[in-house]
């Protein structure tokens, strides 16, 4: 029985010694493997200084800066018209004329009456020098001249009311009027819109109130013209904040030299609040763990983790407010597998900062 116990103790001792030897060997092999681990291949870029823009985005509708509905002031039959839809006209161009023969005749009568009144008044003044006429008669004739002048002006106005002229340069809208049509007073004949510069109305959240100024750059885009941008500037600010939406209504003038934009059209607006030169890197280089934001930089073949403070963003780029300098090499590929202190091998590639202007988009 004692002999069996001795044999069991020897077997336990041998097993413990073997386990210790195996564990010690495994640790050495792991250390050797760590020392022999190949360097991770990475790409790097150098931070660059770019023009960074803080912007606010909104949507709105376009309207003509000057717009009017052309209507008749008197009744009459159309004898002349220049209402081709889409045609651009200049201020003062004749757009429509009604039959004005009676009005023209009335003006001739008024002018003849005025001419006669003036002759009588002039004769009376000459007679007055010889005391051949009383002052009261001269005054009556003077009044007659004034009345005749007023009648002539009224007749001229009635004649002018048979003509519709463009009050400003613009584009004619659709019209259903034809030559020979008899129109009553107040009939709408067409619309006229000034479209060289369009007015865009939109709203800005009140939190940006302190950053908004007349003259700031506005860029507009429309689903109708994909990829095309229309430039303009902020020209008017509202005086009241909307209590429901907590926004300030504003207006911008958008350039429309080719006449592509039309009144009532939907448009997205980007208002530039401020611009500045700032350091930027590709957005893919930034790692986020909870509240911490960091990047890896390459230093003498070693990856070093650096905490950074981010600023404005846009697809592909991010502004670095603090944490990096222009001479550091920022790792942009493979950084998700790195730890600070890992060996790295920088591979030349084409990972560069895209060549476009940087903008921080703040949705309104």
NORQUIWO-V797384 format. One line per field, one symbol per residue. ss: DSSP state (H for helix, E for strand, C for the rest). A space follows every 50 residues. Layout:
ss: ???
This chain:
ss: CHHHHHHHHHHHHHHHHHHHHHHHHHHHHHHHHHHHCCCEEEEEEECEEE EEEEEEEEEEEEEEEEEEEEECCCCEEEEEECCCCCCEECCCCEEEEECC HHHHHHHHHHHHHHHHHHHHHHHHHHHHCCCCCCHHHHHHHHHHHHHHHH HHHHHHHHHHCCEEECCCCEEECCCCCCCCCEECCCCEEEEEEEEEEEEE EEEEEHHHHHHCCCCCEEEEECCCCCCCEEEEEEEEEEEEECCCCCEEEE EEEEECCCCCCCCCCEEEEEEEEEEEEEEEEEHHHCEEECCEEEEEEEEC CEEEEEECEEEEEECCEEEEEECCCCCCEEEEECHHHCCCCCEEEECCCC CCCCCCCEEEEEEC
